[in-house]
Structure formats: structure tokens, C-alpha cells
Amino acid sequence: MNIKPIRNDEDLGAAFRQLELVFQAQSGTPEADEMEILVTLIEAYEHKHYPISPANPVEAIKFRMEQLGLTQKDLEPFIGSSGRVSEVLNHKRRLSLRMVKRLHEGLHIPYESLLSAA
């Protein structure tokens, strides 16, 4: 096992190539230990250099609509009138806390996504 820190994207690529070789290793083997170390290093590098911010609330709603095959009309019980739904989806109106609660409970969109800054 020859593991070194990941300092750039070239090192990241090498770490991924090595991870492919040991990914299916049996638990308790040196290869399994190497796999765990590589995963930790890769996650740390990606977290530092490629952070993922929370979803935009409107994008989270649109994503969920797509997943469930919903139309704007289907959002009315959660957001309000068709005009209000349109305003929200076009970034002309912010979500109220009541809308956030209804969307979370009805469509199971995480609070973190609905409350993030748009």
C-alpha cells in the first residue's frame, strides 16, 4: 500500500484509479483497509475543492415535480393559487414558512433545500 495525500486533480485521478482496483476487496484484508483510506482522502479533497451547496428552493421544487410527474396545478394545495405557484416558480415570490411546511410534509422536500438562500 503506497498512499499519499491528494494535492491536485491529477492526484485525485490516480486515487480513483487505485480505488477501482481495491473497491471490491473483502473486509479485513489490507486491500479493504486501503479502500477505506482512499475513500476518506477522496471525500476530503472533493469536500474542500468541490463543495456542494444546498439546492435552490425553486430548483428543489422543480426537481421533485419532475420526479413525481407533477404539474404546476398539482402544487396549488402546497403553495396556493395558480398565480402564486407561477410567481414562486418564476422567482417572483419567496416561499413563506407555511408553504415550506406544506411542501416538506406533502412532497417530502427536505427543509434544508426549501430554506436555503435562493
HELIX and SHEET records of a PDB file:
HELIX    1   1 ASP A    9  VAL A   22  1                                  14    
HELIX    2   2 PRO A   30  HIS A   49  1                                  20    
HELIX    3   3 PRO A   57  LEU A   68  1                                  12    
HELIX    4   4 GLN A   72  LEU A   75  5                                   4    
HELIX    5   5 GLU A   76  ILE A   79  1                                   4    
HELIX    6   6 SER A   82  LEU A   89  1                                   8    
HELIX    7   7 LEU A   97  LEU A  107  1                                  11    
HELIX    8   8 TYR A  111  LEU A  115  1                                   5    
END                                                                             
